[in-house]
Amino acid sequence: MDNAKSVLGLFKHATADDARKKYRDLARIWHPDVNAQEEAHVKMQEINEAYTFLMKEEFGILDPWDEYDRWWWRQYGDDPIWGNRFPED
């Protein structure tokens, strides 16, 4: 748990919202589409694993990517290339 928090740069009493914000900030820096360094891919994988572990184990959010999936389908759901609306909408 402490290792995941240190990867994301979170304090001991951080909230799920703090974790989301830190994840987004780190993704802007380390995502391989933005960062051309060789270690960017490995670093982003480490960040993803830490974020997923922390959200599940610390905050009880079983699918931390569900919010992103919903955003994606609301944003691009009617696009003829990407498909239809999110199934639950």
C-alpha positions as CSV (number, residue, x, y, z in Angstrom):
1,M,0.0,0.0,0.0
2,D,2.8,2.4,1.0
3,N,4.7,1.6,-2.2
4,A,1.6,2.4,-4.4
5,K,1.2,5.7,-2.6
6,S,4.8,6.6,-3.0
7,V,4.7,5.8,-6.8
8,L,1.8,8.3,-7.1
9,G,3.3,10.7,-4.6
10,L,0.4,10.6,-2.2
11,F,0.4,11.4,1.5
12,K,-0.7,8.8,4.1
13,H,-4.2,10.2,4.5
14,A,-5.0,10.9,0.8
15,T,-8.5,10.4,-0.6
16,A,-9.6,8.8,-3.8
17,D,-10.0,12.2,-5.4
18,D,-6.4,13.0,-4.5
19,A,-5.3,9.7,-6.1
20,R,-7.3,10.5,-9.3
21,K,-5.7,14.0,-9.5
22,K,-2.2,12.7,-8.9
23,Y,-2.8,9.9,-11.5
24,R,-3.9,12.5,-14.1
25,D,-0.9,14.7,-13.4
26,L,1.6,11.9,-13.7
27,A,-0.1,10.6,-16.9
28,R,0.3,14.0,-18.5
29,I,4.1,13.7,-17.8
30,W,4.8,10.0,-18.4
31,H,2.3,8.8,-21.0
32,P,4.4,7.5,-23.9
33,D,2.3,9.6,-26.4
34,V,3.7,12.7,-24.7
35,N,7.0,11.6,-23.3
36,A,9.6,10.2,-25.8
37,Q,12.0,8.9,-23.2
38,E,12.6,5.1,-23.3
39,E,11.5,4.6,-19.7
40,A,8.2,6.4,-20.2
41,H,6.4,3.2,-21.1
42,V,7.7,1.3,-18.1
43,K,7.0,4.3,-15.8
44,M,3.4,4.6,-17.0
45,Q,2.8,0.9,-16.4
46,E,4.1,1.3,-12.9
47,I,1.8,4.3,-12.4
48,N,-1.2,2.4,-13.8
49,E,-0.6,-0.6,-11.5
50,A,-0.1,1.5,-8.4
51,Y,-3.3,3.5,-9.2
52,T,-5.4,0.4,-9.8
53,F,-4.1,-1.4,-6.7
54,L,-4.7,1.7,-4.5
55,M,-8.2,2.3,-5.8
56,K,-9.2,-1.3,-5.2
57,E,-7.5,-2.0,-1.9
58,E,-7.5,1.4,-0.2
59,F,-10.7,3.0,-1.4
60,G,-12.8,-0.1,-2.4
61,I,-13.4,1.0,-6.0
62,L,-13.5,-2.3,-7.8
63,D,-13.2,-0.8,-11.3
64,P,-11.3,2.5,-11.3
65,W,-11.5,2.7,-15.1
66,D,-15.3,2.6,-15.1
67,E,-15.5,6.4,-14.8
68,Y,-13.2,6.8,-17.8
69,D,-15.2,4.3,-19.9
70,R,-18.4,6.2,-19.1
71,W,-16.7,9.5,-20.1
72,W,-15.4,8.0,-23.3
73,W,-18.8,6.7,-24.4
74,R,-20.5,10.0,-23.5
75,Q,-17.9,11.9,-25.5
76,Y,-17.7,9.6,-28.6
77,G,-20.7,7.3,-28.3
78,D,-22.6,8.8,-31.3
79,D,-19.6,8.9,-33.5
80,P,-20.0,6.6,-36.5
81,I,-16.5,5.3,-36.1
82,W,-16.5,4.6,-32.4
83,G,-19.9,3.1,-32.0
84,N,-23.1,3.7,-30.0
85,R,-23.9,5.1,-26.6
86,F,-22.7,3.4,-23.4
87,P,-25.1,0.4,-22.9
88,E,-26.6,1.7,-19.6
89,D,-27.5,5.2,-21.0
